[in-house]
Amino acid sequence: MNLLGIHHVSILTGKAEKNFEFYTKVLGMRLVKKSVNQDDTSSYHLFYGDAKGNPGTELTFFDIPMLAPTHPGVSSISSTSLRVRDEESLQYWKKRFEEFGVTHEEIKKRANRNTLAFEDFEGTKLILVADDGEDGVAAGEAWSDSDVPVEHGIVGLGAVLLRVRDQKPTARVLTDVLGFEHVGTYPSVDGDGLPDVHVYSTGEGGVGAEVHIQERPDLPKERIGRGGVHHVAFRIPNEEEYDKWAKRIQEAGLMNSGKVDRFYFRALYFREPNGILFELSTDTPGFDVDESVDSLGQNLSLPPFLEDQRKQIEQKLRPLTLSE
């Protein structure tokens, strides 16, 4: 009963149209599902991933117009990694970011891997990480229908970085409840004298199955807004293990959502002791359960339990033009 790695990361945006332009036209990711926030159907929920919408490749965005910006701090998922092939790919992306005016750093080592940190137009902190054929959770398949060469395309999610005031309670949940292992540390690249970053790994390991934690007691608590990360979800292979995980979370005494059917996957939500929202999500049934792989993301998709409300939902949604 092991978590396989990171399933998806969900972020807040205040402008879905510009978000679509950035993640598909600049980053070359595929829009694999255009849906609604199932907890607030007046809001869009956009999913970007690899060519087939594989688990472990999705960044998702809740569209909340007029949202205030995020004020960074602790109790946060402060950055999210995206996997590319190798350092040659990072060099390609560095040039591309310069062409598109994307804020970025120089290529740096994190956890002994070559990385390139950058920001989207709302200040979301992202890091490209060179996979370099590393053993561990398998990468996805880069989307070929973009102007980013397939050999340099984004192939999945890498580690998330958590910033907390005290890492011990968060680490206990990762290791004692979720089955992660502490596999090392690396120096912070954010300035001299800052605490090392601790690396925790699950499943077959590798950057697609890691959580990084840094203690920053000097920072205030994050006030999340546009560009902020709402939650990180971890992969459960199937519904049989999902039932076991739901029982384990309950027995661990963690307040949680209980089982939630999102149709494309089954989910369970809880907050770890520093207040960061975690989700456990199944790989099954997947995003092609109601659309063919070839037509993913082309229409507004609603789960069956919302389908009878489609007319009312579409009337409440603001018009959204996503130009291919």
C-alpha positions, 0 to 999 in steps of 0.5 A: 500500500504505497503512494505512487507519487504526485497525482496533480497540483491545484493552483488559483488563477484570476484570469483563465484566458491568459492562464490558457495562453501561458500554459499551452502556448508558452509551456506547450502543455495540453489542456486535457480537461475543461470543467467546473469547480465541483464545489462551486460550479460557477467557476471553471476548473482547467487541467493541463497535462501531458499528451494523454492526461496521464496521472502525475502530469497535471497542473490544475487551475481554479478560475476566480476572477478579481482574486487578490494576489498571494502574499508568500509565507509559510504553511504553503506549497511554495513551488512546483516542479515540472519534468523535462528531459535533460540539461539541454532541455533546460538550455532550450527553456532558458532561451524560450523564457527570454524570448517570451519575457518570462521571469526566470533564474539561472540554471541551478542545482537542487537535490543534485539535479539541474533545475531552472526556476521561473514564474508565470504571469501571476507569480506562481513559482515553478521549477523545471527539473532535468529528469536525466533518465533517473530511475523512479516514477515514469514520466509522461508523454510530451504534447506534440501539437505545440511549437515546443519540440517534443524532445524538450517538452514537459513530461510530468510533475516533479517535487513540490516544496513545502515551507513551514515554521516547524517541519517535524509534524509535517514530516511525521505525517509524511513518514508515519501515515503516508509512508514516505522516507527521508532520503536526504537534504540539500542546501537552499538556493534562496540565500546564504544561511537559510536552512537546508531543504529535506527530501522525502520520497515515496513509491519507486522514488525519483523527482516525480515522487518527492516532497521537499520541506524547508523550515522558515520560522522567519516568514509570516503565514501565507495569504493565498490568492491568485498564483498560490497553490491550493493543494497537492494530490498524491497518487493511489493506484486504484479504488481498492487501495483508496478504501484502505487509505481512507481507513488509514487517514481516519485511524490516524486521527486526521480530520478529513473530507471522507471519500469524495467522488470526482468522477475522473478520480476518487479523492480524499482531503485533509490538512497536515499539522502546518495547515497545508492541504493534501489530497489522495487521488486514484489513478482510475478511471482517468480523464478519458472516461468521458472523452476520447484521448484525441478530443480531450479538453475541447468541450465543457466536461461535467461529471454525470452527477452534474449533467442534469444541471448543465443548462443552469451551470452554463448560464452562470459561467462567464463566457470563456474563449480559449483560442487554439 
